Amino acid sequence: MTYHLFPFDKVPKGSRIVLYGAGNVGKQFYNQIVETNFCEIVLWLDKNADGILTKKPEAIASLGVDDYDFVVIGIENEVIVFEVKDFLMNHGVFESRILHQAHIGLLSTVRLEASTICQLNCKSCIMRKNNSGTVGKGFLKFENFKKFVDKNKSIKTIELSNYGEIFLNPELLDIIKYAYLRKVRLQATNGVNFNTLSDEMLDGLVKYKFLYLLFSIDGASQDIYSQYRCGGNFDTVISNVKKLIEYKKKHNSDLPKLAWQYILMSHNECDVIKAKEIAQELRIPINFKLSWDKGITFNNPEMLKQETGLQYLTREEYLSFKGEIYSSNICRQLFDGPQINWDGRLLGCCGNAIKGDYGVNVFEIGLNEALKSPNYILAKKMLIGKAQASENPVNIPCAVCPIYKHMVKTNSYLQGVII
């Protein structure tokens, strides 16, 4: 039996490949590589394999980002492919380096913001500081979402969260229902504050198989939580999380997958241990993240490193020791999951709120045409070090981004991505 699952023409010759899967599909891919001398297999992984060529999946964590170019998932079952992809990304593999059966030369993932409006007034929010910046205030309309999904059948996963609270969108439940009917996975991995939503919405998240929710909760008590999440209520958030867990039990569903994001700041280091205890009681993982704020200091940094598992506690410390900007991997979103504003304007990455857009609207000219626009292609070439912006660039947000400027200064352009 022959499997036509991989974009061989998209993988440069001589690429170093990590192959996941030792079944028929994985073996065929391996044989084809050997026969054509197409690539080098640097590691072969399989879930339950103990053979000479295969190792346990966790072995991927032993590789550095410069040790391989792509991970190929040699599995036919689409559900298992997605689970493996999720596993790989949780073990540090960039999405743009993962190839699988969904790659047919078309994009499979985008970020489409559901709402830039938020009911909180977080102190360091870039929207609050810049009067909503480039993205403006608004909601993704169901009509636009429906047309987008219908016209872009290659899109299988859509990230809805970014600068606002998705649950304030009055048409969100219709969006979730339609995505479910069209077998499109929805997620909110950039974060939700989870302060305001109805029981109908909680039930719908489970019933219509919303994929993933990341709760932004920076404290373990109202006093600490509200110092940053101004206007939020800690007890309400935890109550909503518990309700959602009960709906999951009611429907006997493991979706949506849940996680807790805790941004480390000077005022909330005292709640870290308590937050971990609450997360354990809720049986959801808790992830600690560095704040955008500068000049943060901590009373007990060694305790924090031990409790959070982080090596560095501030972005300045991260840059000093790692030589790269924290979260610089968002540049890869231009290649594997571009950010689209609620009104259709192409933004490029989720970090772009104030730098302008690429001068094209996905809802007006279509996704593929927008991604082919000269400014967007130029930006992608800039990120891999193959081009430079003009002296006074217009509609090229990357040109004024500090992450790109650091790339230029340190000659540390993106590797392992395909235009």
Contacts in CASP RR format, 6 or more apart in sequence:
PFRMAT RR
TARGET T0000
AUTHOR 0000-0000-0000
METHOD contacts of the structure
MODEL  1
MTYHLFPFDKVPKGSRIVLYGAGNVGKQFYNQIVETNFCEIVLWLDKNAD
GILTKKPEAIASLGVDDYDFVVIGIENEVIVFEVKDFLMNHGVFESRILH
QAHIGLLSTVRLEASTICQLNCKSCIMRKNNSGTVGKGFLKFENFKKFVD
KNKSIKTIELSNYGEIFLNPELLDIIKYAYLRKVRLQATNGVNFNTLSDE
MLDGLVKYKFLYLLFSIDGASQDIYSQYRCGGNFDTVISNVKKLIEYKKK
HNSDLPKLAWQYILMSHNECDVIKAKEIAQELRIPINFKLSWDKGITFNN
PEMLKQETGLQYLTREEYLSFKGEIYSSNICRQLFDGPQINWDGRLLGCC
GNAIKGDYGVNVFEIGLNEALKSPNYILAKKMLIGKAQASENPVNIPCAV
CPIYKHMVKTNSYLQGVII
1 24 0 8 1.000
2 28 0 8 1.000
3 24 0 8 1.000
3 25 0 8 1.000
3 28 0 8 1.000
3 76 0 8 1.000
5 25 0 8 1.000
5 29 0 8 1.000
5 74 0 8 1.000
5 76 0 8 1.000
5 100 0 8 1.000
5 101 0 8 1.000
6 29 0 8 1.000
6 72 0 8 1.000
6 74 0 8 1.000
6 99 0 8 1.000
6 100 0 8 1.000
6 101 0 8 1.000
6 103 0 8 1.000
7 99 0 8 1.000
7 103 0 8 1.000
7 104 0 8 1.000
7 105 0 8 1.000
8 32 0 8 1.000
8 38 0 8 1.000
10 99 0 8 1.000
10 103 0 8 1.000
10 105 0 8 1.000
10 418 0 8 1.000
11 17 0 8 1.000
11 38 0 8 1.000
11 39 0 8 1.000
11 70 0 8 1.000
11 99 0 8 1.000
11 418 0 8 1.000
12 69 0 8 1.000
12 418 0 8 1.000
13 38 0 8 1.000
13 39 0 8 1.000
14 38 0 8 1.000
14 39 0 8 1.000
14 40 0 8 1.000
15 38 0 8 1.000
15 39 0 8 1.000
15 40 0 8 1.000
15 69 0 8 1.000
15 70 0 8 1.000
16 39 0 8 1.000
16 40 0 8 1.000
16 42 0 8 1.000
16 67 0 8 1.000
16 68 0 8 1.000
16 69 0 8 1.000
16 70 0 8 1.000
17 33 0 8 1.000
17 39 0 8 1.000
17 40 0 8 1.000
17 41 0 8 1.000
17 42 0 8 1.000
17 68 0 8 1.000
17 69 0 8 1.000
17 70 0 8 1.000
17 71 0 8 1.000
17 72 0 8 1.000
18 41 0 8 1.000
18 42 0 8 1.000
18 43 0 8 1.000
18 44 0 8 1.000
18 45 0 8 1.000
18 60 0 8 1.000
18 63 0 8 1.000
18 68 0 8 1.000
18 70 0 8 1.000
18 71 0 8 1.000
18 72 0 8 1.000
19 26 0 8 1.000
19 29 0 8 1.000
19 30 0 8 1.000
19 41 0 8 1.000
19 43 0 8 1.000
19 44 0 8 1.000
19 45 0 8 1.000
19 71 0 8 1.000
19 72 0 8 1.000
19 74 0 8 1.000
20 45 0 8 1.000
20 46 0 8 1.000
20 57 0 8 1.000
20 71 0 8 1.000
20 72 0 8 1.000
20 73 0 8 1.000
20 74 0 8 1.000
20 75 0 8 1.000
20 84 0 8 1.000
20 88 0 8 1.000
21 44 0 8 1.000
21 45 0 8 1.000
21 46 0 8 1.000
21 47 0 8 1.000
21 49 0 8 1.000
21 54 0 8 1.000
21 73 0 8 1.000
21 74 0 8 1.000
21 75 0 8 1.000
22 44 0 8 1.000
22 46 0 8 1.000
22 49 0 8 1.000
22 53 0 8 1.000
22 54 0 8 1.000
23 46 0 8 1.000
23 74 0 8 1.000
23 75 0 8 1.000
24 76 0 8 1.000
25 74 0 8 1.000
25 75 0 8 1.000
25 76 0 8 1.000
26 72 0 8 1.000
26 74 0 8 1.000
26 75 0 8 1.000
29 72 0 8 1.000
29 74 0 8 1.000
30 41 0 8 1.000
30 44 0 8 1.000
30 53 0 8 1.000
32 38 0 8 1.000
33 39 0 8 1.000
33 41 0 8 1.000
41 53 0 8 1.000
42 63 0 8 1.000
42 67 0 8 1.000
42 68 0 8 1.000
43 55 0 8 1.000
43 59 0 8 1.000
43 60 0 8 1.000
43 63 0 8 1.000
43 68 0 8 1.000
44 53 0 8 1.000
44 54 0 8 1.000
44 55 0 8 1.000
45 54 0 8 1.000
45 55 0 8 1.000
45 56 0 8 1.000
45 57 0 8 1.000
45 59 0 8 1.000
45 60 0 8 1.000
46 54 0 8 1.000
46 55 0 8 1.000
46 57 0 8 1.000
47 57 0 8 1.000
49 55 0 8 1.000
49 56 0 8 1.000
57 84 0 8 1.000
57 87 0 8 1.000
57 91 0 8 1.000
58 91 0 8 1.000
60 71 0 8 1.000
60 88 0 8 1.000
60 91 0 8 1.000
60 92 0 8 1.000
60 93 0 8 1.000
61 91 0 8 1.000
61 92 0 8 1.000
65 94 0 8 1.000
65 415 0 8 1.000
66 415 0 8 1.000
68 97 0 8 1.000
69 97 0 8 1.000
69 415 0 8 1.000
69 416 0 8 1.000
70 97 0 8 1.000
70 98 0 8 1.000
70 99 0 8 1.000
70 416 0 8 1.000
71 88 0 8 1.000
71 93 0 8 1.000
71 97 0 8 1.000
71 98 0 8 1.000
71 99 0 8 1.000
72 99 0 8 1.000
72 100 0 8 1.000
73 81 0 8 1.000
73 84 0 8 1.000
73 85 0 8 1.000
73 88 0 8 1.000
73 98 0 8 1.000
73 99 0 8 1.000
73 100 0 8 1.000
73 101 0 8 1.000
74 100 0 8 1.000
74 101 0 8 1.000
75 81 0 8 1.000
75 84 0 8 1.000
75 100 0 8 1.000
75 101 0 8 1.000
76 101 0 8 1.000
78 101 0 8 1.000
78 102 0 8 1.000
81 100 0 8 1.000
81 101 0 8 1.000
81 102 0 8 1.000
82 185 0 8 1.000
84 100 0 8 1.000
85 95 0 8 1.000
85 98 0 8 1.000
85 100 0 8 1.000
88 98 0 8 1.000
89 95 0 8 1.000
89 98 0 8 1.000
94 329 0 8 1.000
94 332 0 8 1.000
94 336 0 8 1.000
95 109 0 8 1.000
95 332 0 8 1.000
95 336 0 8 1.000
95 337 0 8 1.000
96 332 0 8 1.000
96 335 0 8 1.000
96 336 0 8 1.000
96 416 0 8 1.000
96 417 0 8 1.000
96 418 0 8 1.000
97 416 0 8 1.000
97 417 0 8 1.000
102 108 0 8 1.000
102 154 0 8 1.000
102 156 0 8 1.000
104 154 0 8 1.000
105 154 0 8 1.000
106 154 0 8 1.000
106 368 0 8 1.000
107 152 0 8 1.000
107 154 0 8 1.000
107 155 0 8 1.000
107 336 0 8 1.000
107 337 0 8 1.000
107 338 0 8 1.000
107 367 0 8 1.000
107 371 0 8 1.000
108 154 0 8 1.000
108 155 0 8 1.000
108 156 0 8 1.000
108 157 0 8 1.000
109 155 0 8 1.000
109 156 0 8 1.000
109 157 0 8 1.000
109 158 0 8 1.000
109 159 0 8 1.000
109 336 0 8 1.000
109 337 0 8 1.000
110 152 0 8 1.000
110 155 0 8 1.000
110 157 0 8 1.000
110 158 0 8 1.000
110 159 0 8 1.000
110 337 0 8 1.000
110 338 0 8 1.000
110 339 0 8 1.000
110 340 0 8 1.000
110 367 0 8 1.000
111 158 0 8 1.000
111 159 0 8 1.000
111 162 0 8 1.000
111 190 0 8 1.000
111 333 0 8 1.000
111 337 0 8 1.000
111 338 0 8 1.000
111 339 0 8 1.000
111 340 0 8 1.000
111 350 0 8 1.000
112 140 0 8 1.000
112 145 0 8 1.000
112 148 0 8 1.000
112 158 0 8 1.000
112 159 0 8 1.000
112 160 0 8 1.000
112 340 0 8 1.000
112 342 0 8 1.000
112 344 0 8 1.000
113 135 0 8 1.000
113 140 0 8 1.000
113 160 0 8 1.000
113 161 0 8 1.000
113 162 0 8 1.000
113 163 0 8 1.000
113 164 0 8 1.000
113 339 0 8 1.000
113 340 0 8 1.000
113 341 0 8 1.000
113 342 0 8 1.000
114 139 0 8 1.000
114 140 0 8 1.000
114 160 0 8 1.000
114 161 0 8 1.000
114 166 0 8 1.000
114 169 0 8 1.000
114 172 0 8 1.000
114 175 0 8 1.000
114 342 0 8 1.000
115 138 0 8 1.000
115 139 0 8 1.000
115 140 0 8 1.000
115 164 0 8 1.000
115 165 0 8 1.000
115 166 0 8 1.000
115 167 0 8 1.000
115 168 0 8 1.000
115 169 0 8 1.000
115 172 0 8 1.000
115 342 0 8 1.000
116 127 0 8 1.000
116 132 0 8 1.000
116 135 0 8 1.000
116 136 0 8 1.000
116 137 0 8 1.000
116 138 0 8 1.000
116 162 0 8 1.000
116 163 0 8 1.000
116 164 0 8 1.000
116 341 0 8 1.000
116 342 0 8 1.000
117 137 0 8 1.000
117 138 0 8 1.000
117 139 0 8 1.000
117 164 0 8 1.000
117 165 0 8 1.000
117 168 0 8 1.000
118 125 0 8 1.000
118 127 0 8 1.000
118 163 0 8 1.000
118 164 0 8 1.000
118 165 0 8 1.000
118 168 0 8 1.000
118 193 0 8 1.000
119 165 0 8 1.000
119 168 0 8 1.000
119 193 0 8 1.000
119 195 0 8 1.000
119 196 0 8 1.000
119 231 0 8 1.000
119 232 0 8 1.000
120 165 0 8 1.000
120 193 0 8 1.000
120 195 0 8 1.000
120 229 0 8 1.000
120 230 0 8 1.000
120 231 0 8 1.000
120 232 0 8 1.000
121 128 0 8 1.000
121 230 0 8 1.000
121 231 0 8 1.000
122 128 0 8 1.000
122 228 0 8 1.000
122 229 0 8 1.000
122 230 0 8 1.000
123 228 0 8 1.000
123 230 0 8 1.000
124 228 0 8 1.000
124 291 0 8 1.000
124 292 0 8 1.000
124 293 0 8 1.000
125 163 0 8 1.000
126 133 0 8 1.000
126 163 0 8 1.000
126 292 0 8 1.000
126 353 0 8 1.000
126 354 0 8 1.000
127 133 0 8 1.000
127 135 0 8 1.000
127 163 0 8 1.000
127 164 0 8 1.000
127 353 0 8 1.000
130 353 0 8 1.000
130 354 0 8 1.000
133 353 0 8 1.000
133 354 0 8 1.000
134 341 0 8 1.000
134 347 0 8 1.000
134 352 0 8 1.000
134 353 0 8 1.000
134 354 0 8 1.000
134 355 0 8 1.000
134 356 0 8 1.000
134 357 0 8 1.000
134 397 0 8 1.000
135 163 0 8 1.000
135 341 0 8 1.000
135 342 0 8 1.000
135 347 0 8 1.000
135 353 0 8 1.000
138 342 0 8 1.000
138 343 0 8 1.000
139 168 0 8 1.000
139 169 0 8 1.000
139 170 0 8 1.000
139 171 0 8 1.000
139 342 0 8 1.000
140 160 0 8 1.000
140 169 0 8 1.000
140 171 0 8 1.000
140 175 0 8 1.000
140 342 0 8 1.000
141 171 0 8 1.000
142 171 0 8 1.000
142 174 0 8 1.000
142 175 0 8 1.000
142 178 0 8 1.000
144 344 0 8 1.000
144 363 0 8 1.000
145 171 0 8 1.000
145 175 0 8 1.000
145 178 0 8 1.000
145 179 0 8 1.000
146 178 0 8 1.000
147 363 0 8 1.000
148 155 0 8 1.000
148 362 0 8 1.000
148 363 0 8 1.000
148 367 0 8 1.000
149 155 0 8 1.000
149 178 0 8 1.000
149 179 0 8 1.000
149 182 0 8 1.000
149 184 0 8 1.000
150 182 0 8 1.000
151 366 0 8 1.000
151 367 0 8 1.000
152 366 0 8 1.000
152 367 0 8 1.000
152 368 0 8 1.000
155 184 0 8 1.000
155 367 0 8 1.000
156 183 0 8 1.000
156 184 0 8 1.000
156 185 0 8 1.000
157 184 0 8 1.000
157 185 0 8 1.000
157 186 0 8 1.000
157 187 0 8 1.000
157 211 0 8 1.000
158 179 0 8 1.000
158 184 0 8 1.000
158 185 0 8 1.000
158 186 0 8 1.000
158 187 0 8 1.000
159 187 0 8 1.000
159 188 0 8 1.000
159 189 0 8 1.000
159 190 0 8 1.000
159 337 0 8 1.000
159 350 0 8 1.000
160 166 0 8 1.000
160 175 0 8 1.000
160 186 0 8 1.000
160 187 0 8 1.000
160 188 0 8 1.000
161 187 0 8 1.000
161 188 0 8 1.000
161 189 0 8 1.000
161 190 0 8 1.000
161 191 0 8 1.000
161 192 0 8 1.000
161 214 0 8 1.000
162 190 0 8 1.000
162 339 0 8 1.000
162 350 0 8 1.000
162 351 0 8 1.000
163 353 0 8 1.000
165 192 0 8 1.000
165 193 0 8 1.000
165 195 0 8 1.000
165 196 0 8 1.000
166 172 0 8 1.000
166 188 0 8 1.000
166 192 0 8 1.000
167 192 0 8 1.000
167 194 0 8 1.000
167 196 0 8 1.000
167 197 0 8 1.000
167 201 0 8 1.000
168 196 0 8 1.000
169 175 0 8 1.000
172 201 0 8 1.000
173 200 0 8 1.000
173 201 0 8 1.000
173 204 0 8 1.000
175 186 0 8 1.000
176 186 0 8 1.000
176 204 0 8 1.000
176 205 0 8 1.000
176 208 0 8 1.000
176 210 0 8 1.000
177 204 0 8 1.000
177 208 0 8 1.000
179 185 0 8 1.000
179 186 0 8 1.000
179 208 0 8 1.000
180 208 0 8 1.000
180 209 0 8 1.000
185 209 0 8 1.000
185 211 0 8 1.000
186 210 0 8 1.000
186 211 0 8 1.000
187 210 0 8 1.000
187 211 0 8 1.000
187 212 0 8 1.000
187 213 0 8 1.000
187 256 0 8 1.000
188 210 0 8 1.000
188 212 0 8 1.000
188 213 0 8 1.000
188 214 0 8 1.000
189 212 0 8 1.000
189 214 0 8 1.000
190 214 0 8 1.000
190 350 0 8 1.000
191 213 0 8 1.000
191 214 0 8 1.000
191 215 0 8 1.000
191 216 0 8 1.000
191 261 0 8 1.000
192 213 0 8 1.000
192 214 0 8 1.000
192 215 0 8 1.000
192 216 0 8 1.000
193 215 0 8 1.000
193 216 0 8 1.000
193 229 0 8 1.000
193 232 0 8 1.000
193 237 0 8 1.000
194 213 0 8 1.000
194 215 0 8 1.000
194 216 0 8 1.000
194 217 0 8 1.000
194 237 0 8 1.000
194 240 0 8 1.000
194 241 0 8 1.000
195 231 0 8 1.000
195 232 0 8 1.000
195 233 0 8 1.000
195 236 0 8 1.000
195 237 0 8 1.000
195 240 0 8 1.000
197 240 0 8 1.000
199 243 0 8 1.000
202 240 0 8 1.000
202 243 0 8 1.000
202 244 0 8 1.000
202 247 0 8 1.000
203 247 0 8 1.000
204 210 0 8 1.000
204 247 0 8 1.000
205 213 0 8 1.000
205 244 0 8 1.000
205 247 0 8 1.000
205 256 0 8 1.000
206 244 0 8 1.000
206 247 0 8 1.000
206 248 0 8 1.000
206 250 0 8 1.000
206 251 0 8 1.000
206 253 0 8 1.000
206 255 0 8 1.000
206 256 0 8 1.000
207 251 0 8 1.000
209 253 0 8 1.000
209 255 0 8 1.000
209 256 0 8 1.000
210 255 0 8 1.000
210 256 0 8 1.000
211 255 0 8 1.000
211 256 0 8 1.000
211 257 0 8 1.000
212 256 0 8 1.000
212 257 0 8 1.000
212 258 0 8 1.000
212 259 0 8 1.000
213 244 0 8 1.000
213 256 0 8 1.000
213 257 0 8 1.000
213 258 0 8 1.000
213 259 0 8 1.000
214 259 0 8 1.000
214 260 0 8 1.000
214 261 0 8 1.000
214 287 0 8 1.000
215 237 0 8 1.000
215 241 0 8 1.000
215 258 0 8 1.000
215 259 0 8 1.000
215 260 0 8 1.000
215 261 0 8 1.000
215 284 0 8 1.000
216 229 0 8 1.000
216 261 0 8 1.000
216 263 0 8 1.000
217 225 0 8 1.000
217 229 0 8 1.000
217 234 0 8 1.000
217 237 0 8 1.000
217 238 0 8 1.000
217 260 0 8 1.000
217 261 0 8 1.000
217 262 0 8 1.000
217 275 0 8 1.000
218 224 0 8 1.000
218 225 0 8 1.000
218 228 0 8 1.000
218 229 0 8 1.000
218 262 0 8 1.000
218 263 0 8 1.000
218 265 0 8 1.000
218 268 0 8 1.000
219 225 0 8 1.000
219 234 0 8 1.000
219 262 0 8 1.000
219 268 0 8 1.000
219 271 0 8 1.000
219 275 0 8 1.000
220 234 0 8 1.000
220 271 0 8 1.000
220 272 0 8 1.000
220 274 0 8 1.000
220 275 0 8 1.000
220 277 0 8 1.000
220 278 0 8 1.000
221 234 0 8 1.000
221 271 0 8 1.000
221 274 0 8 1.000
222 233 0 8 1.000
222 234 0 8 1.000
222 235 0 8 1.000
224 267 0 8 1.000
224 268 0 8 1.000
224 270 0 8 1.000
224 271 0 8 1.000
225 232 0 8 1.000
225 234 0 8 1.000
225 237 0 8 1.000
225 268 0 8 1.000
225 271 0 8 1.000
226 232 0 8 1.000
226 233 0 8 1.000
226 234 0 8 1.000
227 267 0 8 1.000
227 268 0 8 1.000
228 263 0 8 1.000
228 265 0 8 1.000
228 267 0 8 1.000
228 268 0 8 1.000
238 278 0 8 1.000
238 282 0 8 1.000
241 258 0 8 1.000
241 282 0 8 1.000
241 284 0 8 1.000
242 282 0 8 1.000
244 256 0 8 1.000
244 258 0 8 1.000
245 258 0 8 1.000
245 282 0 8 1.000
245 283 0 8 1.000
248 254 0 8 1.000
248 255 0 8 1.000
248 256 0 8 1.000
258 282 0 8 1.000
258 284 0 8 1.000
259 284 0 8 1.000
259 285 0 8 1.000
259 286 0 8 1.000
259 287 0 8 1.000
260 275 0 8 1.000
260 279 0 8 1.000
260 282 0 8 1.000
260 284 0 8 1.000
260 285 0 8 1.000
260 286 0 8 1.000
260 287 0 8 1.000
261 286 0 8 1.000
261 287 0 8 1.000
261 289 0 8 1.000
262 268 0 8 1.000
262 272 0 8 1.000
262 275 0 8 1.000
262 286 0 8 1.000
262 287 0 8 1.000
262 288 0 8 1.000
262 289 0 8 1.000
263 288 0 8 1.000
263 289 0 8 1.000
263 290 0 8 1.000
263 291 0 8 1.000
264 272 0 8 1.000
264 288 0 8 1.000
264 289 0 8 1.000
264 290 0 8 1.000
264 291 0 8 1.000
264 296 0 8 1.000
264 298 0 8 1.000
264 304 0 8 1.000
264 308 0 8 1.000
264 310 0 8 1.000
264 313 0 8 1.000
265 291 0 8 1.000
265 293 0 8 1.000
265 296 0 8 1.000
266 296 0 8 1.000
266 297 0 8 1.000
266 298 0 8 1.000
269 298 0 8 1.000
269 299 0 8 1.000
269 300 0 8 1.000
269 303 0 8 1.000
269 304 0 8 1.000
272 288 0 8 1.000
272 304 0 8 1.000
272 307 0 8 1.000
272 308 0 8 1.000
273 307 0 8 1.000
275 286 0 8 1.000
276 286 0 8 1.000
276 307 0 8 1.000
279 285 0 8 1.000
279 286 0 8 1.000
288 308 0 8 1.000
288 309 0 8 1.000
288 310 0 8 1.000
290 310 0 8 1.000
290 312 0 8 1.000
290 313 0 8 1.000
290 314 0 8 1.000
290 315 0 8 1.000
290 318 0 8 1.000
290 326 0 8 1.000
291 314 0 8 1.000
291 315 0 8 1.000
292 315 0 8 1.000
294 314 0 8 1.000
294 315 0 8 1.000
294 316 0 8 1.000
295 314 0 8 1.000
295 316 0 8 1.000
296 313 0 8 1.000
296 314 0 8 1.000
298 304 0 8 1.000
298 313 0 8 1.000
301 313 0 8 1.000
304 310 0 8 1.000
304 313 0 8 1.000
305 311 0 8 1.000
305 313 0 8 1.000
311 321 0 8 1.000
312 318 0 8 1.000
312 321 0 8 1.000
312 322 0 8 1.000
312 326 0 8 1.000
315 325 0 8 1.000
315 326 0 8 1.000
318 324 0 8 1.000
318 325 0 8 1.000
318 326 0 8 1.000
319 325 0 8 1.000
319 326 0 8 1.000
323 410 0 8 1.000
324 406 0 8 1.000
324 410 0 8 1.000
324 412 0 8 1.000
325 402 0 8 1.000
325 403 0 8 1.000
325 406 0 8 1.000
328 403 0 8 1.000
328 406 0 8 1.000
328 407 0 8 1.000
330 349 0 8 1.000
330 350 0 8 1.000
330 351 0 8 1.000
330 403 0 8 1.000
331 349 0 8 1.000
331 383 0 8 1.000
331 398 0 8 1.000
331 403 0 8 1.000
331 404 0 8 1.000
331 407 0 8 1.000
331 414 0 8 1.000
332 414 0 8 1.000
332 417 0 8 1.000
333 339 0 8 1.000
333 348 0 8 1.000
333 349 0 8 1.000
333 350 0 8 1.000
334 348 0 8 1.000
334 349 0 8 1.000
334 376 0 8 1.000
334 379 0 8 1.000
334 380 0 8 1.000
334 383 0 8 1.000
334 398 0 8 1.000
335 380 0 8 1.000
335 414 0 8 1.000
335 417 0 8 1.000
335 418 0 8 1.000
335 419 0 8 1.000
336 417 0 8 1.000
338 346 0 8 1.000
338 347 0 8 1.000
338 348 0 8 1.000
338 349 0 8 1.000
338 371 0 8 1.000
339 346 0 8 1.000
339 347 0 8 1.000
339 348 0 8 1.000
339 349 0 8 1.000
339 350 0 8 1.000
339 351 0 8 1.000
339 352 0 8 1.000
340 346 0 8 1.000
340 347 0 8 1.000
340 362 0 8 1.000
341 347 0 8 1.000
341 357 0 8 1.000
343 361 0 8 1.000
343 363 0 8 1.000
344 361 0 8 1.000
344 362 0 8 1.000
344 363 0 8 1.000
344 364 0 8 1.000
345 357 0 8 1.000
345 358 0 8 1.000
345 359 0 8 1.000
345 360 0 8 1.000
345 361 0 8 1.000
345 362 0 8 1.000
346 357 0 8 1.000
346 358 0 8 1.000
346 359 0 8 1.000
346 360 0 8 1.000
346 361 0 8 1.000
346 362 0 8 1.000
346 370 0 8 1.000
346 371 0 8 1.000
346 373 0 8 1.000
346 376 0 8 1.000
347 356 0 8 1.000
347 357 0 8 1.000
347 358 0 8 1.000
347 397 0 8 1.000
348 358 0 8 1.000
348 376 0 8 1.000
348 379 0 8 1.000
348 397 0 8 1.000
352 397 0 8 1.000
352 401 0 8 1.000
355 397 0 8 1.000
355 400 0 8 1.000
355 401 0 8 1.000
356 395 0 8 1.000
356 397 0 8 1.000
357 395 0 8 1.000
357 397 0 8 1.000
358 370 0 8 1.000
358 373 0 8 1.000
358 375 0 8 1.000
358 376 0 8 1.000
358 379 0 8 1.000
358 395 0 8 1.000
358 396 0 8 1.000
358 397 0 8 1.000
359 373 0 8 1.000
359 375 0 8 1.000
359 395 0 8 1.000
360 369 0 8 1.000
360 370 0 8 1.000
360 373 0 8 1.000
360 375 0 8 1.000
360 376 0 8 1.000
361 370 0 8 1.000
362 370 0 8 1.000
370 376 0 8 1.000
375 395 0 8 1.000
375 396 0 8 1.000
377 419 0 8 1.000
378 387 0 8 1.000
378 389 0 8 1.000
378 396 0 8 1.000
379 396 0 8 1.000
379 397 0 8 1.000
379 398 0 8 1.000
379 399 0 8 1.000
380 417 0 8 1.000
380 419 0 8 1.000
381 387 0 8 1.000
381 419 0 8 1.000
382 388 0 8 1.000
382 389 0 8 1.000
382 396 0 8 1.000
382 398 0 8 1.000
382 399 0 8 1.000
382 404 0 8 1.000
383 398 0 8 1.000
383 404 0 8 1.000
383 407 0 8 1.000
383 413 0 8 1.000
383 414 0 8 1.000
383 417 0 8 1.000
384 413 0 8 1.000
384 414 0 8 1.000
384 415 0 8 1.000
384 417 0 8 1.000
384 419 0 8 1.000
385 407 0 8 1.000
385 413 0 8 1.000
389 396 0 8 1.000
389 398 0 8 1.000
389 399 0 8 1.000
393 399 0 8 1.000
393 400 0 8 1.000
398 404 0 8 1.000
406 412 0 8 1.000
407 413 0 8 1.000
407 414 0 8 1.000
END
